[in-house]
């Protein structure tokens, strides 16, 4: 039985990279029946994209999102820094699907503001080459982590997350995360929002940020590389979903045939009733 959810927020899946946990993400998507999905940036990683890392589960994630759209689920694609190439299509709107820079919603009488969060990253604004170098270093760490986890799996040991451990222990990383959250919260309070929802820093979180001008509920959807998390809103309550392989292991009940890029594009055109040969 699929869980009914009013709103699902997913970010930082980094499809097309070695670290993307597309198989787990696909199983999660197959387990839910959402009214609205917000893809909050860095969904397809254009910066580090590699065809050799795009396996059948990456395709299945795209197919499942298309299926949601065809079944009436609203899907909003909020662009991030790793998929910034899609900003050329800002405000593209098809039936049930829209690409945007930010999203404002009224949720049960409360104002919500959704954006990826890279706009508040100083390195993104002033030293993009540093950010890209960091991205490649991060990929190398994820590759090493994947190799170690394969060995741990054979030995029957629990998997480790090197980057998550580093972030949690290095003071500079902790300070950066705190600064990001405080900055986002301050601006949201100033603009009268009840919720502000981000991605970008791969740190799932729900907390109240307060200052002398008011308070706001800050939420971050985390990622699908290290934390395997999403935000879910239902019955007027937000919660963080954390992937559990034991509870979702049976979601792969129907084996779908792998589609290559040409087949996927053809089906996408069909799903959206696009005419590729206009008169």
N, C-alpha and C positions, 0 to 999 in steps of 0.2 A: 504494500500500500504506500503510495507516494504521499509525502507530507505536504499539506497545503500551507503556503507561506505568502504573506501579503507582499513583502519586499525582500529581495536578496541583493546584497552588495558584494561583488567579487572584484579583487584588484590584483595586480602584480602576478599574473600567471606566467608571463614571459614565455609564451608558446614559441617554439622554434629554437630554444636554447637547451643545452645539456641538462640544466637543473630543473626544468619544468616538470612538474608532477602531473602530467596530463591524464594519466590513467586514473589516478585518484580523483582528480577534478571531474572527469567524465562520470565516474561512479556516483559522485555527489550530485551532479546535475540530473542523473537518471533517477535519483531518489526523491526529488522534490517536484512540487507543482506550484510554481510561483505566479502571482499576478503581475509582478514587475521585477525585472532584473536590471541592476545598474552595474555596468562593467566600468570600474573606476580607475582606468588607466593601466598602461603597461601590460596589455592583454597579449598582443602579438609583439614580440621584441624585434623591432626593425634593426636596432643597433648591432645586436649579436646574433641575428638570425642565421641559421645554417640548415640547408636542406637535409643534411645527414642526421640532424636531431629531430626532424619533423617525422614522427612515426605515426602509426595508424590511430593512436589515441589523440594526438593533436587534431587530426582530421575529425575524429568522432566528437570532440568538444565543439568544433565549429558546426558540425551537423546537428548536434543537440540544441545549440543556440538557435539555429535556423528552424528547427522543429518547434521550439518554444514560440518563435515569432509567428509561424504558420498556424499555431494553435491559439493565437490571440494574446499571448504574453507580450507586454510592452518591454522592449529592450533598449536601454540608453547606453551608448558607448561614449564615455567621458575620456577624452584623450589625455595620455600622460607623456613623459619625456621619452621613454623607449619606443613609443609608437607615435611620436610627434609628426611623422609623415602624413598621418591621417588628418592633421589639422587643415590640410588643403581641402578637405571635404566637410569642414565645419558646417553645421546646420543642414547637412544632407538628411532628408527625411523620407523614408519609404513607409509602407504600411506596417506599423508596429516597431519600427527601428529608426533611431536617430543618432547622429554623431554630433557631439557638442564639447565645448571647453569646460563648462560647468553646468550644474543642474540645480534648479530651485523647485522644491515641491512643498505642497501643503499636505501634511500627514496627520490626519485626525485632529485638525485645528492647530497644528504646530508647524512652524516654519523650519524647513530643512535645507541645508546648503551642501551640495556634493561637488567635490573637485579632487583631482589626483593629489596635488600638493607640491609638485615640483616648482611651482612659481615661488615658493618660500625657501627654496634651496639656494643658498648663496653661491655654491660652486656651479650650479646650473646656470645662474645668471651671468657670472663673471669669468669662469674658467672651465668651459665645457670640455676642453681636452683632458683636464684632470678627472672630470666625471667619467669620461669614456675610458680613460686608463684604469680608473677604479672599477669600471664595469668588466673589463677584460680580466683584471686581477680577481674579481669576485667569481667570474666564470671558472678560472683556474682552481680556485679554492673549492668550488662546487664539484668540479671534475675529480679532484683528489678525494673529497668527501664521499662521492658516489663509489669510487673504487674501494675505499675503506669499508663502506657500508655493505658492499657485495661480499667482502671477506667476512664481515661480522654476521651477515645473513647465513653464510655457509656454516659458521661456527655456532649458530643459534643464539647469537647475542643481539641485544637491542641496538637499533640504529642511532647514530650520533649526528648532530648538526654543528659543524665547526664554526660557521659564520654566526649562528645564533648564540653560541657560547661566547665567542669573541665580543659580539655586540653587548651582551649582558654583563661582561666583566671589564671592558675597557672604558675608563672614565670619560674619555672624549666622545665615544659613541653614545653613552648614556646622556651626557650633557647636550649633545646635538639633538637627540630625540626629545628631551625635555624642552629645549628651546623651540623646536618645531611645534610641539603641541601647544605651548604657551602662546606663541605668535598666532597660530591658527585660531585658538580660543579667543584671544583678545579682539581680533578683527571680527569674528562671528558675533561676539557680545556687542561690539560697537554698532553692528548692522542689524541687531535685533533678532538673531536667529535662535531657535530653541535647540536645533541639532546642527552640528557641522561634521561632515563625514569625509574622510580622506583615505588615501593609500600611501604609496611612495616609500615609506620608511620601513616597511615589512615588520611592523610592530603592532599586532592586534591589541585593541584597547577599547574600553568603554569607561569613561570617567567624567565627572563634573569639574569644569574649570570655572573658577570664580575670581573676580576682581572687584574693585570698588564700584564698577559700573553695572555689575550684574553677574549672571552665570549662564553657561551653555553646556549642553551634553556633547562631549567630544567623542567621536567614534572613529576607529581605524580598522579596516577589514583585514589587515595583515598581508598574507601572500600565499601562493601555492608553489613555493620552493622549499622554504624552511618550516613554516608554521602550519600550512594547509588549513587555512581558516577563511571564514566568510562571516558577514553580518546578516542576521535575519531579523525582520520586524514582523511580528504577528501578535494579535490581541493587545495592541497598544504597548508592546514591550520589545525592546531591542535585546538581542543576545548574540554572543560570539559562538559560531559553530566551529568545532574542532574535529577534523577528520579522524575517524576511528575505523581502521581496516576491518575489524571484527564485525562491526555492525553493518557495514556496506559491502561485505565480500560477495553477497549473492546478487548484487545489482547487475552484474555482467551476465544475466540469464540468457539474453539473446545476442548471439554473435553476429555483428554487422560486417558485411564485406568491406574491406579496405578500399577506399576510393582514392585514385590518384588526383593530381591537381586539375587535370582537364575535366575529369568526371565531376569533381567537386564544383568547379566553376559552372559547368553546365546545369547542375542541379540548383545552384544558387540563382542562376538566371531564371530557371523555371519557377523556383519558390517565390521570387519577387516579381514575376511576370515582366521581366525586362526584355526589351527588343534590342538585340545586338546588331541588327541590320536595318536601321531606320531608313525610311525612304528619303 
